[in-house]
Amino acid sequence: MTDRDNDAKPARRVLLLPGWLNSGPDHWQTLWEAAHGDTRVEQDDWHWPKRGDWMSQLEQAVLAEPGPVLLVGHSLGCHLAAAWAGHSQHAGRVAGALLVAPPDLDRDDLPPQLATWRSIVRRPLPFPATVVYSDDDPYCTAPRALQMAAAWGATTVAVGARGHINGDSGLAAWPEGRELLQSLAERA
């Protein structure tokens, strides 16, 4: 059964925005895609992501949907949502965004593959957003996650010590995250 078949579904199409290197088979985004029929926004290059290229893919995915969408970004996918929203004339087609574990792109140890993503877009998002962060994310401190959320005008949810909130975090299908998405969908 998919979310489209029951009453607990978000009312809008969900576009999954994985981060750098994509989301693997044990990642909650992959499990959501399989269980709920969400759409993964595929990128041409997961290893050397270029912000403009990724934004173009997201633009195409949003325009391919007949109605409003919900964005669910993980890691670099959070920054994709913020960068795209600042440039697209179609940001009004987004009902809301769940942004999970945004990395700190201003870190000194940022991998060279992510250099085109500097600097962090710090503009309020034109749609409701929730930033979910972990107290022990190896790619972003909690204070930096809170700063990004504030710049984006997003509400925040702390999930405790869950690492990068990915497949290595032991979340499986992360039903709590799906509940956050449902709450966002109801708010939107």
Secondary structure by P-SEA (a helix, b strand, c coil): cccccccccccbbbbbbbcccccccccaaaaaaaccccccccccccccccaaaaaaaaaaaaaacccbbbbbbccaaaaaaaaaaacccccccccccccccccccccccccccccccccccccccccbbbbbbbcccccccaaaaaaaaaaacbbbbbcccccccccccccccaaaaaaaaaaaaaac
